[in-house]
Amino acid sequence: MSEVEKALARSGVPAASLAALTRYGELLLEATQRTNLTAARTPEALAEHIVDALSLAPYVRGPLVDVGAGGGLPGIPLAIACNVPVTLIDATAKKVAFLARALSALEVDGQAVCGRAERLAHDPAFREQFAHATARAVAGGSTVLELTLPFLRIGGTALLQRGALAEPERQAIAGAALVLGGEVTEEISAGGERRIIVVAKRSPTARRFPRRNGVPAKRPLCS
């Protein structure tokens, strides 16, 4: 049993997913020695990241898009655990090359796409095509919504992983959701100060969203 497998098993990762998640963790740690893909540098730290990703698994039942996928968290663990297709989007070519290799090695149904969400969300091949969207550690809540909701079909959900939420950010997320055709439906405790904010897509997002490159982060909606 490898150190990654031991760490995942100690963390309570389901046995059905353990082998595939172990292989993913080993690939990620090996690649991170050459390219900065994750802040996790040890099996124990990586296991924490994977378990955190899996906290979204109960809310994933269909095709998933992961914006700013980096090393594949949370998209690849969710695709493995939930057996759903995943599209991994990142603007850095080296990261996308790793993601493509990992999907192939793990035989995960999915694709890795190089580009910015602000552009790809206007492409008919991606716009309003997904059941769920995630974006881990990309930006503030309002910005994350602008970069994810345009990818969702009606009835889909954006799953935001957040830490402690001050009331102004909570209100900004709720306001941005309405502007973008969504509605905050749940705020779920994920242990400690961690929160999962579920935003359902109720109507089509206006064509002008997302705004051009960099604007969603520089001028967040409703902030």
N, C-alpha and C positions, 0 to 999 in steps of 0.2 A: 504494500500500500504506500503510495507516494505521500509526501508531506502535504501537498495540496489536498489530496483525498482525505487524509486524516483531519485536516483543518475543517474541511467542509462537513465531514461526518460529525465532528464535535459540535458544529454550529447547527446541526439539526436539518441539513438539506435532505429532502426526501430521497429514499433509496432508488426510486425509479429514475431520478434525474442525476444521480451521483456520478455515474461513469462519464456521461457527456459533459457535465459541469466541471468535473476534474480535468478532463482533456482541454476544455476551454480555458480554465485557469492556468494550466501549464503553458498553453500557447501564449496567453497574455503576458505571463511573467517573463517568459523567454524573450518575447518581442520587445518588452519594455526595457530590456537591457540595451537595446539598440535605438529605440524610438520612445519618446515620452508618451505612453498611452494611458497610464493610470498612476495615481499617487501611491497606490498599494505596491509595496516592494517585497512583502513576505507572504507566505501562504495564509497566515492568520489574518493579516490586514485585507488580503484579497477575499477571503471567506466572508468577512464583514460586509464588503461591497456587494458580493453576490447575494447574501442573505437579504440585504437591503433592497436589491433589485427584485427579489422574489416576493417582497411584501406587496407588490402590485399584482401578483399572479391571480388572486381571487377576482380581479376586475377585468381580466383579459380573456376574451373569447373569440376574437377574430383578427383579421390582418392588422398588423402593428407597424407604425412608423416611429423611428427613434431619431429625433433631430439633435444634431451635435453629438453623434454616437461615440466619438472618441475611440476607446478600446472595446466598445460593444456593450457597455453597461448603461441602462438595464436591458437593452433590446435582445441580446443573444441569450442570456439566462431565461428571459420570459419566453422567447421562441422555443427554447428547449423544454421548459417546464409546462408550457401551455399548449405545445404542439400547434403553433400558429405561424403563418408566414410573416417575415419581418423585412422591412426596408430600412436600411441603416444609412443615414445622411450625415456627411461631414465635409467640411470645406478643405480639409488637409489631405493631399494625395497620399502621403505615407500612411496615414491612419486608414484611409479607405482601402489601400492595398492590403493592409493587415486584415481588415474586416472581411474582405473578399476571400482571402486565404482561409480564415477561420470558418466562415460559412461552408466553404468547400470541404475542409478537413472534417468538420463536424456533421456534414451532410444535413445541414439546416436549410429548410426552404426559405430562401430570401435573396436579397441583392444588396450590394453596397454601392452607394451613389455619391460621386464627388460633386459638391456644389453647395451653394448657400441656400438656406431655406427660403429667404426672401425671393429668390428667383424660381426655385423648383416648385414652390407652392402655387405659382401661376401657370405651371405646365399642366395641360389637361391629363397627362399620363399619371400625375400624382395628386392633383387637386381633387378633394372630396372623394378619395378612393379608399380610405382606411376606416376601420372600426375603432381603433385606439391610437393615441399619440402620446409619446413621452419625450422629455427633454431634460436630462439630468445635469444639474449644475451649469446651465447655460446662462441664465440671467434672472432678473426679478420676475415675479409672477405674471405681471401684465405683458412683459416682453415674451415670455414663454407662450402665453396664450396666442399672441399675434403670430408666432412662428409655428404653432401647432394646429389651431382650429381650422385654418384653410385647408389642411390635408384631410380633415374628417368629413365623412359622409353624414347626412342627417341621421341622428340617433347614435352617432359615435361619441366617444368620450376622450377628453384629454385628462391624463393622470399626472398631476403635479406633485412631486416630492419636495416638501418644504420643511424647514426647521421651525423655530418659534415664530409665530406670526403676530406682528403688531397690528392693531386694528386698522391703521391707514392702509397697510398692504392688503389686508383682507378686503377692505372696501374697494381698493383699486382693482383687485382680481375680479370681484363681482361686477364692477362697472365695465371693465374691459371685456368680460365674457358677454355681456349684453350687446356691446358695440359690435362684437365679432360673430353674433348669431348663436351664442351659447348661454348656459345658465349653470351656476354653481349648484350642484345637487347634494353633495356630501362633503364633509370635512371629517376625516377619520384619523384617530390617534394611531400612530405606528410605533409607539414606545418612546418614553421620554418626551422631548419636545418635538419629535418628528411628526409630521402631518402628511396625509395624502389628501389633496384637493381634487375632487372629481367634478369635471365640467362637461356637461352634455351639450352636444351640438343640436340646436333646435331649428335653425333655419340657415340658408346659405350665407356664407360670409361675403360681405360686399367686395366687389372685384378689386377695389383699391387696396385691399389688405392681402398679404403683408406689404407694408411700404418698402421703399427701396433699401438697398443694402445698408445696414448700420442704423437706420432710423428707428426701428423698434426698440433698440437698446438705448439710443441717445434721447429719444422722446417717448417714453413709455405711455401707453394709453391710460387715461384716468388717474395719473399719478399727481 
